Amino acid sequence: MGIIYVLGYGLVRWRKFIVMKEYDAKEERLMVREVGPGWDVRDDGRGILKNRLDPMVFSWFHPMCFIENAIRGSKKPTS
């Protein structure tokens, strides 16, 4: 069962339901890199459906996202 979960996580990462995000937290003066739900810029039916599904998929795979944040995520001071 665990192998299916990990393969499912790989599939949703490949299909960009879950993406690595990088943003500047100006109040804390940090550059933050973490995993989060994806965002589709298309305004047709497929894009709208994907934008509704992304948060649900992210919540289902939250334990794997936590592990990936621990390995690949970071918080660095901005210059």
C-alpha positions in Angstrom: 0.0 0.0 0.0 2.9 2.4 0.8 4.4 1.9 -2.7 1.1 2.8 -4.3 1.0 6.0 -2.2 4.6 7.0 -3.1 3.9 6.3 -6.8 0.7 8.3 -6.6 2.7 11.2 -5.2 5.2 10.9 -8.0 2.3 11.0 -10.5 0.7 14.2 -9.0 4.1 15.9 -8.9 4.6 14.9 -12.6 1.2 16.2 -13.5 1.8 19.5 -11.6 -1.0 19.1 -9.1 1.7 19.7 -6.4 4.6 22.0 -7.2 7.7 23.5 -5.5 7.1 27.2 -4.8 9.6 29.8 -3.9 8.6 33.2 -2.5 10.1 36.1 -0.6 8.7 36.5 3.0 9.5 40.2 3.3 8.5 40.6 6.9 10.8 37.9 8.1 13.5 38.7 5.4 13.5 35.1 4.2 13.5 33.4 0.8 11.1 30.4 1.4 11.1 27.3 -0.8 8.3 24.8 -0.1 5.8 22.4 -1.7 2.3 23.5 -2.3 -0.8 23.1 -4.5 -0.3 24.0 -8.2 -2.2 26.7 -10.0 -3.4 26.4 -13.6 -3.7 29.7 -15.5 -6.1 28.4 -18.1 -9.6 29.8 -17.8 -11.4 27.0 -19.6 -13.2 24.1 -17.9 -10.0 22.0 -17.5 -8.1 24.8 -15.8 -11.0 25.5 -13.4 -11.4 21.9 -12.6 -7.7 21.5 -11.9 -7.6 24.5 -9.7 -10.5 23.0 -7.6 -8.8 19.6 -7.4 -5.3 20.8 -6.5 -6.0 21.7 -2.8 -7.8 18.4 -2.3 -4.9 16.5 -3.8 -2.4 18.5 -1.7 -4.3 17.6 1.5 -4.3 13.9 0.6 -0.6 13.9 0.1 0.3 16.2 2.9 2.5 13.7 4.7 4.7 13.3 1.6 4.8 17.0 1.1 6.0 17.4 4.7 8.8 14.9 4.0 9.8 16.7 0.7 9.8 20.0 2.5 12.2 18.6 5.1 14.5 17.3 2.4 14.3 19.9 -0.4 12.6 22.9 1.2 14.5 25.7 2.6 14.4 29.1 4.3 17.4 31.4 3.6 17.9 35.0 4.6 17.6 37.5 1.8 20.4 39.8 1.1 
